[in-house]
């Protein structure tokens, strides 16, 4: 009969174990109880609860448990918000900068790609966004123009934000209008001012 030696954890060893994973892995109770059951069991026995354990590590328990409170709707809304703010939402970027959102998305949607697509965002755009060079940018803009896609700033921000950001930065000196012009597109997409009944433009 084979005997498995049970490790007897000391308080300082538990704290060291948790701090070594802070910022690398989730520290919520569900994750720890599932992945490190012996540590979790020892921690709750020695410190009284997982919240008290996290507090003993000098960490904010409310931040640690945050991702468990994310609903599917909250995950979707946050992904859309980041996308609208032109923040990178590739899997790696979100893992690095928005760990709680990433873990919530994995829990709710089983993978990051499904979460992004549930937010109504083309996942292929997310991948392209990181790698577009000037030649590719010009080609994509020309293709959209040939398909008679409206290339106004508002439309691009809504439907092709990755391309809007890349073009403005790499070929437009920060301006989407300038980027269009440098792609040979002369159309003025500015909204026309409405006219009054006497035919004069409203100020």
Secondary structure, 3 states (H helix, E strand, C coil): CCCCCCCCCCHHHHHHHHHHHECCECCCHHHHHHHCHHHHHHHHHHHCCHHHHHHHCCCCHHHHCHHHHCCHHHHHHHHHHHHHCCCCCCHHHHHHHCHHHHHHHHHHHCCHHHHHHHCCCCHHHHHHHCCCCHHHHHHHHHHHHHCCCCCCHHHHHHHCHHHHHHHHHHCCCCCHHHHHHHCCCCCCCCCCCCECCCCCECC
